[in-house]
Structures are given as structure tokens and as C-alpha cells.
């Protein structure tokens, strides 16, 4: 019994040591648009890796064997279903599980794909290699150490592509979440001025305003570089978060009916 426990422990630590293969493989299938290729407007028909490749790489290039390795690994984590034919030679086809369906791009161009990519940008990944230094010296966060003294939001302000990806990631996560909230919560009745603190692209604020016509004034309260890229919404006032600006956090709290 003790020997079996030792063996299980060794296997467990080996799995933990190689755990990076899971998010990196997830990152790969998002970049390759595998979920959309399998989904095919709702059919979710099990496909061979070669069939998936022919959809995402019409040129006929690519390595189906390497794609299959990625798909099999993510199948073990519930992202894909594997369908093995009983006729020789046995072939493996793949469809999406409920988890995998979160990576499918919807009619509004949203999915959880950008959320996956946003967490694996080079600037963020570099911070993990020095995370132990936060224990030795907590005066500077790992991200700042790994990126030559730049904070995350400082880099977002300088790199539009990173800021855009972050906003897409937040939209992909917040929109389905807010749909659930609005189906089960009516606490916005009677609110005339609503502030969304850290509202990013303003999706949640827009959805609430569309449902509750009693809201006459909405404020998307976020950093200047974030609000600058947020799409305009009828009836919404976009407010940049600037220290000592008239729309400081104290001002917003004092003049709104509700904030979230």
C-alpha cells in the first residue's frame, strides 16, 4: 500500500512539473481556430485531425499527427471528445465538449479564446519565471521585474495590440456572465445614474442600459487608454480615470445612484 502511494506521488509530481503543456496546448488550439473548425455553425461533427487542418489551412499544409497529439492531451482535460472508430485501421475523430464550446466564436465575434491568449502573452509569461523572487523581495512585483520596470497597465498603454486583446478577453468573459445576471437580478430598477468601475469596453454597462430604460446616465470608469478604445454607447458618458480629475473615485461615488 505504501509503495503504491509513493508511486502515485511520483506520478503526481511529474504531472505537475509538465502542467505547462495544458495551457500552452490550449493556446495553440485557439491560435489555430480549431474550435470554430469543428463547430461548423453548430454541427459539431467529429472530425479527423486532417479534416480539421484542411479547414484551418486550406493550402493543404500542416501536420495532422502533431495536431492529434494536442487534441488527445486536451481531451484528457475535457476540452474535446475523442471518437475512435471500431473499424481497422482505427481512426480518432474529435468534437467539442461543453468546455470546448466556450472557445467557439459567437455571432458577436466573442469567445473565451482571447481570454486564453491574453494570459499567455510574452510579457505575462516572463513574470512566472521570477515569481519566486516575490518571496525573497516583495518590494517589486514579478511582472515589473521581468519587464524592465514596466507595470502591466503601463505596457497596455504603450502597446495597442495588448490593450485590444485584453478588451476582447474581458468582453468574451463578461458578456455571458452579465446575461446570466440580467436573467436573475432586477436590482437596477429605479437606478438613474450607474457607474461601472473598471468597465473595460463597456459591455456590461451597455447590456444593463439596453434592458433598463430608467437609467439615464451611465459612466464607464476606467483607465484613459482603456476608455479611449471602448466603443461609444448611446446615453453613456465615457469617463477617463485620471488622478485629481473631476471624475475621481470620490466624485463618482458621491454622485451616482449605484456603482458596480
MIDOSE-1310 file (N, C-alpha, C; in nm, 2 decimals, decimal comma, always signed):
residues 260
xxxx	+0,08/-0,12/+0,00/+0,00/+0,00/+0,00/+0,09/+0,13/+0,00; +0,19/+0,12/+0,09/+0,28/+0,24/+0,10/+0,35/+0,26/-0,04; +0,40/+0,15/-0,10/+0,47/+0,16/-0,23/+0,38/+0,22/-0,33; +0,25/+0,18/-0,33/+0,16/+0,23/-0,43/+0,14/+0,38/-0,41
xxxx	+0,13/+0,43/-0,29/+0,12/+0,57/-0,26/+0,24/+0,65/-0,30; +0,36/+0,59/-0,29/+0,48/+0,65/-0,33/+0,48/+0,67/-0,48; +0,44/+0,56/-0,55/+0,43/+0,57/-0,70/+0,33/+0,67/-0,74; +0,22/+0,68/-0,68/+0,12/+0,78/-0,71/+0,17/+0,92/-0,69
xxxx	+0,25/+0,94/-0,58/+0,31/+1,07/-0,56/+0,41/+1,11/-0,66; +0,49/+1,01/-0,71/+0,59/+1,04/-0,81/+0,52/+1,08/-0,94; +0,41/+1,01/-0,97/+0,34/+1,04/-1,10/+0,27/+1,18/-1,09; +0,22/+1,21/-0,97/+0,15/+1,34/-0,95/+0,25/+1,45/-0,97
xxxx	+0,37/+1,44/-0,91/+0,47/+1,55/-0,92/+0,52/+1,56/-1,06; +0,53/+1,45/-1,14/+0,57/+1,46/-1,28/+0,46/+1,53/-1,36; +0,33/+1,50/-1,33/+0,22/+1,57/-1,40/+0,23/+1,72/-1,37; +0,25/+1,76/-1,24/+0,26/+1,90/-1,20/+0,37/+1,97/-1,27
xxxx	+0,49/+1,90/-1,28/+0,60/+1,96/-1,35/+0,58/+1,99/-1,50; +0,49/+1,91/-1,56/+0,47/+1,92/-1,70/+0,33/+2,00/-1,73; +0,28/+2,05/-1,62/+0,14/+2,11/-1,64/+0,14/+2,23/-1,74; +0,25/+2,29/-1,77/+0,25/+2,40/-1,86/+0,21/+2,35/-2,00
xxxx	+0,21/+2,22/-2,03/+0,17/+2,17/-2,16/+0,02/+2,19/-2,18; -0,06/+2,20/-2,07/-0,20/+2,22/-2,08/-0,24/+2,36/-2,13; -0,20/+2,46/-2,06/-0,23/+2,60/-2,12/-0,17/+2,63/-2,25; -0,05/+2,58/-2,27/+0,02/+2,60/-2,40/-0,05/+2,53/-2,51
xxxx	-0,10/+2,41/-2,49/-0,18/+2,34/-2,59/-0,31/+2,41/-2,62; -0,37/+2,46/-2,51/-0,50/+2,54/-2,52/-0,47/+2,66/-2,60; -0,36/+2,73/-2,57/-0,32/+2,85/-2,65/-0,30/+2,81/-2,80; -0,25/+2,69/-2,83/-0,23/+2,65/-2,97/-0,36/+2,63/-3,04
xxxx	-0,46/+2,56/-2,98/-0,58/+2,54/-3,05/-0,66/+2,67/-3,07; -0,64/+2,76/-2,98/-0,71/+2,89/-3,00/-0,65/+2,97/-3,12; -0,51/+2,97/-3,12/-0,45/+3,04/-3,23/-0,48/+2,97/-3,37; -0,50/+2,84/-3,37/-0,53/+2,77/-3,49/-0,68/+2,77/-3,53
xxxx	-0,77/+2,83/-3,44/-0,91/+2,83/-3,46/-0,97/+2,69/-3,47; -0,92/+2,60/-3,39/-0,97/+2,46/-3,40/-1,12/+2,45/-3,36; -1,16/+2,52/-3,26/-1,30/+2,51/-3,21/-1,39/+2,55/-3,32; -1,37/+2,66/-3,39/-1,46/+2,71/-3,50/-1,46/+2,61/-3,61
xxxx	-1,34/+2,54/-3,64/-1,33/+2,45/-3,75/-1,42/+2,32/-3,72; -1,42/+2,28/-3,59/-1,51/+2,16/-3,56/-1,65/+2,20/-3,54; -1,68/+2,32/-3,49/-1,82/+2,36/-3,46/-1,90/+2,37/-3,59; -1,85/+2,43/-3,69/-1,91/+2,44/-3,83/-2,06/+2,49/-3,81
xxxx	-2,08/+2,60/-3,75/-2,21/+2,66/-3,74/-2,31/+2,58/-3,66; -2,25/+2,50/-3,57/-2,34/+2,42/-3,48/-2,35/+2,27/-3,50; -2,28/+2,22/-3,61/-2,29/+2,08/-3,64/-2,21/+2,00/-3,54; -2,09/+2,05/-3,50/-2,00/+1,98/-3,40/-1,98/+1,84/-3,44
xxxx	-1,97/+1,81/-3,57/-1,95/+1,68/-3,63/-1,80/+1,63/-3,59; -1,79/+1,51/-3,54/-1,65/+1,47/-3,51/-1,56/+1,46/-3,64; -1,45/+1,52/-3,63/-1,36/+1,53/-3,74/-1,22/+1,47/-3,71; -1,16/+1,42/-3,82/-1,02/+1,37/-3,81/-0,93/+1,50/-3,80
xxxx	-0,81/+1,48/-3,74/-0,72/+1,59/-3,74/-0,69/+1,64/-3,88; -0,68/+1,56/-3,98/-0,65/+1,60/-4,12/-0,77/+1,68/-4,17; -0,89/+1,65/-4,13/-1,01/+1,73/-4,18/-1,01/+1,87/-4,11; -0,97/+1,87/-3,98/-0,96/+2,00/-3,91/-0,86/+2,09/-3,98
xxxx	-0,74/+2,03/-4,01/-0,64/+2,10/-4,08/-0,68/+2,16/-4,22; -0,76/+2,08/-4,29/-0,80/+2,12/-4,42/-0,89/+2,25/-4,41; -0,96/+2,26/-4,30/-1,04/+2,38/-4,27/-0,97/+2,50/-4,23; -0,87/+2,48/-4,15/-0,79/+2,59/-4,09/-0,67/+2,63/-4,18
xxxx	-0,62/+2,53/-4,26/-0,51/+2,56/-4,35/-0,55/+2,51/-4,49; -0,63/+2,58/-4,56/-0,68/+2,54/-4,70/-0,56/+2,51/-4,79; -0,44/+2,55/-4,76/-0,33/+2,53/-4,85/-0,29/+2,38/-4,86; -0,34/+2,30/-4,76/-0,31/+2,16/-4,75/-0,18/+2,13/-4,67
xxxx	-0,12/+2,23/-4,61/+0,00/+2,21/-4,53/-0,04/+2,18/-4,39; +0,06/+2,16/-4,31/+0,03/+2,12/-4,17/+0,05/+1,98/-4,14; +0,07/+1,95/-4,01/+0,10/+1,81/-3,96/-0,02/+1,76/-3,88; -0,10/+1,67/-3,93/-0,22/+1,62/-3,86/-0,18/+1,54/-3,73
xxxx	-0,06/+1,47/-3,74/-0,01/+1,39/-3,63/+0,02/+1,48/-3,51; +0,08/+1,59/-3,53/+0,11/+1,69/-3,42/-0,02/+1,75/-3,37; -0,11/+1,78/-3,45/-0,24/+1,83/-3,41/-0,31/+1,73/-3,32; -0,31/+1,60/-3,37/-0,37/+1,50/-3,29/-0,32/+1,48/-3,15
xxxx	-0,19/+1,50/-3,13/-0,12/+1,49/-3,00/-0,18/+1,60/-2,91; -0,20/+1,72/-2,97/-0,25/+1,83/-2,89/-0,40/+1,80/-2,85; -0,48/+1,75/-2,95/-0,62/+1,72/-2,92/-0,63/+1,61/-2,82; -0,55/+1,51/-2,83/-0,56/+1,40/-2,73/-0,53/+1,44/-2,59
xxxx	-0,43/+1,53/-2,58/-0,39/+1,58/-2,45/-0,50/+1,66/-2,39; -0,56/+1,75/-2,47/-0,67/+1,83/-2,42/-0,80/+1,75/-2,40; -0,81/+1,64/-2,47/-0,93/+1,55/-2,44/-0,92/+1,50/-2,30; -0,80/+1,47/-2,25/-0,79/+1,42/-2,11/-0,83/+1,53/-2,01
xxxx	-0,84/+1,66/-2,05/-0,88/+1,76/-1,96/-1,02/+1,81/-2,00; -1,09/+1,74/-2,08/-1,23/+1,77/-2,10/-1,26/+1,88/-2,20; -1,17/+1,91/-2,29/-1,19/+2,02/-2,39/-1,25/+1,96/-2,51; -1,21/+1,84/-2,55/-1,26/+1,77/-2,67/-1,31/+1,63/-2,63
xxxx	-1,40/+1,58/-2,71/-1,44/+1,44/-2,71/-1,37/+1,36/-2,81; -1,32/+1,25/-2,78/-1,25/+1,16/-2,88/-1,34/+1,05/-2,92; -1,35/+1,03/-3,05/-1,44/+0,92/-3,11/-1,34/+0,83/-3,18; -1,33/+0,70/-3,14/-1,24/+0,61/-3,20/-1,32/+0,51/-3,28
xxxx	-1,29/+0,50/-3,41/-1,37/+0,41/-3,50/-1,33/+0,26/-3,46; -1,43/+0,17/-3,48/-1,41/+0,03/-3,44/-1,36/-0,05/-3,56; -1,35/+0,02/-3,68/-1,31/-0,05/-3,80/-1,16/-0,02/-3,82; -1,08/-0,12/-3,85/-0,94/-0,11/-3,88/-0,92/-0,04/-4,01
xxxx	-0,82/+0,05/-4,03/-0,74/+0,10/-3,92/-0,81/+0,20/-3,83; -0,80/+0,19/-3,70/-0,87/+0,27/-3,61/-0,83/+0,42/-3,63; -0,93/+0,50/-3,64/-0,91/+0,65/-3,66/-0,97/+0,72/-3,54; -0,91/+0,83/-3,51/-0,96/+0,92/-3,40/-1,02/+1,05/-3,45
xxxx	-1,14/+1,07/-3,42/-1,21/+1,20/-3,45/-1,24/+1,28/-3,33; -1,26/+1,41/-3,34/-1,27/+1,49/-3,23/-1,39/+1,59/-3,25; -1,47/+1,60/-3,14/-1,57/+1,70/-3,13/-1,55/+1,79/-3,00; -1,64/+1,89/-2,99/-1,62/+1,98/-2,88/-1,71/+1,94/-2,76
xxxx	-1,65/+1,94/-2,64/-1,73/+1,93/-2,52/-1,79/+2,06/-2,48; -1,87/+2,07/-2,37/-1,92/+2,20/-2,33/-1,81/+2,30/-2,30; -1,70/+2,24/-2,25/-1,58/+2,33/-2,22/-1,53/+2,38/-2,35; -1,51/+2,29/-2,45/-1,46/+2,33/-2,58/-1,54/+2,43/-2,65
xxxx	-1,68/+2,43/-2,63/-1,77/+2,52/-2,70/-1,75/+2,66/-2,65; -1,69/+2,68/-2,53/-1,66/+2,82/-2,49/-1,56/+2,89/-2,58; -1,48/+2,81/-2,66/-1,38/+2,87/-2,75/-1,44/+2,90/-2,89; -1,57/+2,87/-2,91/-1,63/+2,89/-3,04/-1,67/+3,04/-3,05
xxxx	-1,64/+3,11/-3,16/-1,67/+3,25/-3,18/-1,82/+3,26/-3,21; -1,89/+3,35/-3,13/-2,03/+3,36/-3,15/-2,06/+3,47/-3,25; -2,19/+3,50/-3,27/-2,23/+3,59/-3,38/-2,18/+3,73/-3,35; -2,14/+3,76/-3,23/-2,09/+3,90/-3,20/-1,93/+3,90/-3,20
xxxx	-1,88/+3,79/-3,24/-1,73/+3,78/-3,25/-1,66/+3,75/-3,12; -1,74/+3,70/-3,02/-1,68/+3,68/-2,89/-1,67/+3,53/-2,86; -1,57/+3,50/-2,77/-1,55/+3,37/-2,72/-1,45/+3,38/-2,61; -1,42/+3,27/-2,54/-1,32/+3,27/-2,44/-1,18/+3,26/-2,49
xxxx	-1,17/+3,25/-2,62/-1,03/+3,24/-2,69/-0,94/+3,35/-2,65; -0,98/+3,48/-2,67/-0,89/+3,59/-2,63/-0,85/+3,59/-2,49; -0,94/+3,54/-2,40/-0,90/+3,53/-2,26/-0,79/+3,43/-2,24; -0,79/+3,32/-2,32/-0,68/+3,23/-2,31/-0,55/+3,29/-2,36
xxxx	-0,56/+3,36/-2,48/-0,44/+3,42/-2,54/-0,39/+3,54/-2,45; -0,48/+3,61/-2,39/-0,43/+3,72/-2,31/-0,35/+3,68/-2,19; -0,37/+3,56/-2,14/-0,30/+3,51/-2,02/-0,16/+3,45/-2,06; -0,14/+3,44/-2,19/-0,01/+3,38/-2,23/+0,07/+3,47/-2,33
xxxx	+0,05/+3,60/-2,31/+0,13/+3,69/-2,39/+0,27/+3,69/-2,33; +0,37/+3,72/-2,41/+0,51/+3,71/-2,37/+0,54/+3,78/-2,24; +0,48/+3,91/-2,23/+0,51/+3,99/-2,12/+0,46/+3,93/-1,99; +0,35/+3,86/-2,00/+0,30/+3,80/-1,88/+0,37/+3,67/-1,84
xxxx	+0,40/+3,59/-1,95/+0,47/+3,46/-1,93/+0,61/+3,49/-1,86; +0,68/+3,59/-1,90/+0,81/+3,62/-1,84/+0,80/+3,64/-1,69; +0,69/+3,69/-1,64/+0,68/+3,71/-1,50/+0,68/+3,58/-1,42; +0,63/+3,47/-1,47/+0,62/+3,35/-1,40/+0,76/+3,29/-1,37
xxxx	+0,86/+3,32/-1,45/+0,99/+3,27/-1,43/+1,06/+3,33/-1,31; +1,01/+3,45/-1,26/+1,07/+3,51/-1,15/+0,97/+3,53/-1,03; +0,86/+3,45/-1,03/+0,76/+3,46/-0,93/+0,82/+3,43/-0,79; +0,92/+3,34/-0,79/+0,98/+3,31/-0,66/+1,05/+3,43/-0,59
xxxx	+1,09/+3,53/-0,67/+1,15/+3,65/-0,62/+1,06/+3,73/-0,54; +0,93/+3,72/-0,56/+0,83/+3,79/-0,48/+0,84/+3,75/-0,33; +0,89/+3,63/-0,30/+0,91/+3,58/-0,17/+1,04/+3,64/-0,11; +1,14/+3,65/-0,19/+1,27/+3,70/-0,14/+1,27/+3,85/-0,12
xxxx	+1,20/+3,92/-0,22/+1,19/+4,06/-0,21/+1,06/+4,11/-0,27; +0,97/+4,14/-0,18/+0,83/+4,18/-0,23/+0,82/+4,33/-0,26; +0,93/+4,40/-0,27/+0,92/+4,54/-0,30/+0,88/+4,57/-0,44; +0,91/+4,47/-0,53/+0,87/+4,49/-0,67/+0,81/+4,36/-0,72
xxxx	+0,69/+4,38/-0,79/+0,62/+4,26/-0,83/+0,69/+4,19/-0,95; +0,67/+4,06/-0,96/+0,74/+3,98/-1,07/+0,72/+4,04/-1,20; +0,60/+4,09/-1,24/+0,58/+4,14/-1,37/+0,67/+4,26/-1,40; +0,68/+4,35/-1,30/+0,76/+4,47/-1,32/+0,91/+4,43/-1,34
xxxx	+0,95/+4,33/-1,25/+1,09/+4,29/-1,26/+1,12/+4,23/-1,40; +1,03/+4,15/-1,45/+1,05/+4,08/-1,58/+1,04/+4,17/-1,70; +0,98/+4,29/-1,68/+0,96/+4,37/-1,79/+1,02/+4,51/-1,78; +1,14/+4,51/-1,73/+1,23/+4,63/-1,72/+1,16/+4,74/-1,65
xxxx	+1,09/+4,71/-1,54/+1,03/+4,82/-1,46/+0,90/+4,87/-1,50; +0,84/+4,81/-1,61/+0,71/+4,85/-1,66/+0,60/+4,77/-1,59; +0,49/+4,84/-1,55/+0,38/+4,77/-1,49/+0,29/+4,72/-1,61; +0,20/+4,63/-1,57/+0,11/+4,57/-1,68/+0,03/+4,68/-1,75
xxxx	-0,03/+4,76/-1,67/-0,11/+4,87/-1,74/-0,03/+4,97/-1,81; +0,10/+4,99/-1,76/+0,19/+5,08/-1,84/+0,22/+5,02/-1,98; +0,24/+4,89/-1,98/+0,26/+4,83/-2,11/+0,14/+4,83/-2,20; +0,02/+4,80/-2,14/-0,10/+4,81/-2,22/-0,12/+4,94/-2,28
xxxx	-0,08/+5,05/-2,21/-0,10/+5,18/-2,26/+0,00/+5,21/-2,38; +0,11/+5,14/-2,39/+0,21/+5,16/-2,49/+0,19/+5,06/-2,61; +0,12/+4,95/-2,58/+0,11/+4,85/-2,69/-0,04/+4,83/-2,72; -0,09/+4,90/-2,82/-0,23/+4,89/-2,86/-0,28/+4,75/-2,88
xxxx	-0,19/+4,66/-2,94/-0,24/+4,52/-2,96/-0,26/+4,45/-2,83; -0,19/+4,47/-2,73/-0,21/+4,41/-2,60/-0,34/+4,46/-2,54; -0,36/+4,60/-2,55/-0,48/+4,66/-2,49/-0,60/+4,60/-2,56; -0,60/+4,59/-2,69/-0,71/+4,54/-2,77/-0,74/+4,40/-2,73
xxxx	-0,64/+4,31/-2,72/-0,66/+4,17/-2,68/-0,72/+4,16/-2,54; -0,68/+4,25/-2,45/-0,73/+4,25/-2,31/-0,88/+4,28/-2,32; -0,92/+4,38/-2,40/-1,06/+4,42/-2,40/-1,14/+4,31/-2,47; -1,09/+4,25/-2,57/-1,16/+4,13/-2,63/-1,18/+4,02/-2,53
xxxx	-1,08/+4,00/-2,45/-1,08/+3,89/-2,34/-1,19/+3,93/-2,24; -1,19/+4,05/-2,20/-1,29/+4,09/-2,10/-1,43/+4,09/-2,15; -1,45/+4,12/-2,28/-1,58/+4,11/-2,34/-1,63/+3,97/-2,35; -1,54/+3,88/-2,39/-1,57/+3,74/-2,40/-1,61/+3,68/-2,27
xxxx	-1,56/+3,72/-2,16/-1,59/+3,67/-2,03/-1,71/+3,74/-1,97; -1,72/+3,87/-1,98/-1,82/+3,95/-1,91/-1,96/+3,94/-1,98; -1,97/+3,93/-2,11/-2,10/+3,93/-2,18/-2,18/+3,81/-2,13; -2,13/+3,68/-2,14/-2,22/+3,57/-2,10/-2,25/+3,58/-1,95
xxxx	-2,15/+3,63/-1,87/-2,18/+3,64/-1,73/-2,29/+3,74/-1,70; -2,29/+3,86/-1,77/-2,39/+3,96/-1,75/-2,53/+3,91/-1,80; -2,53/+3,83/-1,90/-2,66/+3,77/-1,95/-2,72/+3,69/-1,83; -2,64/+3,61/-1,76/-2,69/+3,54/-1,65/-2,74/+3,63/-1,54
xxxx	-2,67/+3,73/-1,51/-2,71/+3,83/-1,41/-2,84/+3,89/-1,44; -2,86/+3,94/-1,56/-2,98/+4,01/-1,60/-3,10/+3,92/-1,61; -3,08/+3,79/-1,62/-3,19/+3,70/-1,62/-3,24/+3,67/-1,48; -3,16/+3,70/-1,38/-3,20/+3,66/-1,25/-3,19/+3,77/-1,14
xxxx	-3,16/+3,90/-1,19/-3,14/+4,01/-1,09/-3,22/+4,13/-1,15; -3,29/+4,19/-1,06/-3,37/+4,31/-1,10/-3,33/+4,44/-1,02; -3,21/+4,44/-0,96/-3,17/+4,54/-0,87/-3,14/+4,68/-0,94; -3,15/+4,68/-1,07/-3,13/+4,81/-1,14/-3,25/+4,89/-1,16
xxxx	-3,36/+4,84/-1,12/-3,49/+4,92/-1,12/-3,47/+5,04/-1,04; -3,51/+5,15/-1,09/-3,51/+5,28/-1,01/-3,37/+5,35/-1,02; -3,27/+5,29/-1,08/-3,14/+5,35/-1,09/-3,14/+5,44/-1,21; -3,10/+5,57/-1,19/-3,09/+5,66/-1,30/-2,95/+5,69/-1,34
xxxx	-2,85/+5,68/-1,25/-2,71/+5,70/-1,28/-2,63/+5,58/-1,23; -2,57/+5,51/-1,33/-2,50/+5,39/-1,30/-2,35/+5,40/-1,34; -2,26/+5,36/-1,25/-2,12/+5,37/-1,28/-2,07/+5,22/-1,28; -1,99/+5,19/-1,39/-1,92/+5,06/-1,39/-1,77/+5,09/-1,37
xxxx	-1,73/+5,05/-1,25/-1,59/+5,07/-1,21/-1,50/+4,97/-1,27; -1,41/+5,01/-1,36/-1,33/+4,91/-1,43/-1,41/+4,85/-1,54; -1,49/+4,93/-1,61/-1,58/+4,88/-1,71/-1,53/+4,83/-1,84; -1,39/+4,84/-1,86/-1,33/+4,80/-1,98/-1,40/+4,85/-2,11
xxxx	-1,44/+4,76/-2,20/-1,50/+4,80/-2,32/-1,65/+4,85/-2,30; -1,70/+4,84/-2,18/-1,84/+4,89/-2,15/-1,95/+4,79/-2,19; -1,92/+4,66/-2,21/-2,02/+4,57/-2,25/-2,13/+4,55/-2,14; -2,09/+4,54/-2,02/-2,18/+4,51/-1,91/-2,27/+4,64/-1,89
xxxx	-2,21/+4,75/-1,90/-2,29/+4,88/-1,89/-2,39/+4,89/-2,00; -2,35/+4,86/-2,12/-2,44/+4,86/-2,24/-2,55/+4,77/-2,22; -2,53/+4,64/-2,18/-2,63/+4,55/-2,17/-2,74/+4,59/-2,06; -2,69/+4,65/-1,95/-2,78/+4,69/-1,85/-2,87/+4,81/-1,90
xxxx	-2,80/+4,91/-1,97/-2,87/+5,02/-2,02/-2,98/+4,98/-2,12; -2,95/+4,88/-2,20/-3,04/+4,83/-2,30/-3,17/+4,77/-2,24; -3,15/+4,71/-2,12/-3,27/+4,65/-2,06/-3,34/+4,74/-1,97; -3,27/+4,83/-1,90/-3,34/+4,92/-1,81/-3,34/+5,07/-1,86
xxxx	-3,46/+5,11/-1,92/-3,46/+5,24/-1,98/-3,48/+5,35/-1,87; -3,49/+5,31/-1,74/-3,49/+5,41/-1,64/-3,35/+5,47/-1,61; -3,24/+5,40/-1,66/-3,11/+5,45/-1,65/-3,08/+5,56/-1,75; -3,07/+5,68/-1,71/-3,05/+5,79/-1,80/-2,90/+5,83/-1,82
xxxx	-2,82/+5,79/-1,73/-2,68/+5,83/-1,73/-2,59/+5,71/-1,69; -2,50/+5,68/-1,78/-2,40/+5,57/-1,75/-2,26/+5,62/-1,76; -2,18/+5,57/-1,67/-2,04/+5,61/-1,67/-1,95/+5,48/-1,67; -1,86/+5,47/-1,77/-1,76/+5,37/-1,78/-1,63/+5,43/-1,72
xxxx	-1,60/+5,38/-1,60/-1,50/+5,45/-1,52/-1,37/+5,36/-1,52; -1,28/+5,40/-1,61/-1,16/+5,31/-1,63/-1,04/+5,40/-1,66; -0,93/+5,33/-1,69/-0,81/+5,40/-1,72/-0,82/+5,47/-1,86; -0,75/+5,58/-1,88/-0,76/+5,65/-2,01/-0,74/+5,57/-2,13
xxxx	-0,64/+5,48/-2,13/-0,61/+5,40/-2,25/-0,71/+5,30/-2,28; -0,78/+5,26/-2,17/-0,89/+5,16/-2,18/-1,02/+5,22/-2,24; -1,06/+5,33/-2,18/-1,18/+5,40/-2,22/-1,17/+5,46/-2,36; -1,05/+5,50/-2,40/-1,02/+5,56/-2,53/-1,06/+5,46/-2,64
xxxx	-1,04/+5,33/-2,62/-1,07/+5,23/-2,72/-1,21/+5,17/-2,70; -1,28/+5,21/-2,60/-1,42/+5,15/-2,58/-1,51/+5,21/-2,68; -1,60/+5,13/-2,74/-1,70/+5,18/-2,83/-1,80/+5,27/-2,76; -1,85/+5,37/-2,83/-1,95/+5,46/-2,78/-2,08/+5,39/-2,76
xxxx	-2,15/+5,43/-2,66/-2,28/+5,38/-2,63/-2,38/+5,49/-2,62; -2,50/+5,48/-2,68/-2,60/+5,59/-2,67/-2,64/+5,61/-2,52; -2,63/+5,73/-2,48/-2,67/+5,76/-2,34/-2,56/+5,74/-2,24; -2,44/+5,69/-2,29/-2,33/+5,67/-2,19/-2,23/+5,78/-2,20
xxxx	-2,18/+5,81/-2,08/-2,07/+5,91/-2,07/-1,94/+5,83/-2,04; -1,84/+5,84/-2,13/-1,72/+5,77/-2,11/-1,63/+5,86/-2,02; -1,58/+5,81/-1,91/-1,50/+5,89/-1,82/-1,36/+5,83/-1,80; -1,26/+5,90/-1,82/-1,13/+5,86/-1,80/-1,09/+5,86/-1,66
xxxx	-1,02/+5,76/-1,61/-0,97/+5,77/-1,47/-0,84/+5,84/-1,47; -0,85/+5,96/-1,42/-0,73/+6,04/-1,41/-0,72/+6,10/-1,26; -0,61/+6,08/-1,20/-0,59/+6,13/-1,06/-0,62/+6,28/-1,05; -0,70/+6,31/-0,95/-0,74/+6,45/-0,92/-0,83/+6,51/-1,03
xxxx	-0,88/+6,43/-1,12/-0,97/+6,48/-1,22/-1,11/+6,50/-1,15; -1,20/+6,58/-1,22/-1,33/+6,60/-1,15/-1,41/+6,47/-1,14; -1,38/+6,37/-1,22/-1,44/+6,24/-1,21/-1,35/+6,15/-1,13; -1,30/+6,19/-1,02/-1,23/+6,10/-0,94/-1,32/+6,00/-0,87
xxxx	-1,27/+5,90/-0,81/-1,35/+5,79/-0,75/-1,44/+5,85/-0,64; -1,40/+5,95/-0,57/-1,48/+6,01/-0,46/-1,60/+6,08/-0,53; -1,57/+6,15/-0,64/-1,68/+6,22/-0,71/-1,79/+6,13/-0,76; -1,74/+6,02/-0,82/-1,83/+5,92/-0,88/-1,92/+5,86/-0,77
xxxx	-1,85/+5,82/-0,66/-1,93/+5,76/-0,55/-2,03/+5,85/-0,50; -2,00/+5,98/-0,49/-2,10/+6,08/-0,43/-2,21/+6,11/-0,52; -2,20/+6,10/-0,65/-2,30/+6,15/-0,75/-2,38/+6,04/-0,82; -2,35/+5,91/-0,80/-2,42/+5,81/-0,87/-2,52/+5,74/-0,78
xxxx	-2,62/+5,68/-0,84/-2,72/+5,60/-0,77/-2,67/+5,47/-0,73; -2,59/+5,41/-0,82/-2,54/+5,28/-0,80/-2,41/+5,26/-0,88; -2,32/+5,18/-0,82/-2,20/+5,15/-0,90/-2,16/+5,01/-0,88; -2,09/+4,95/-0,98/-2,06/+4,81/-0,97/-1,91/+4,79/-1,02
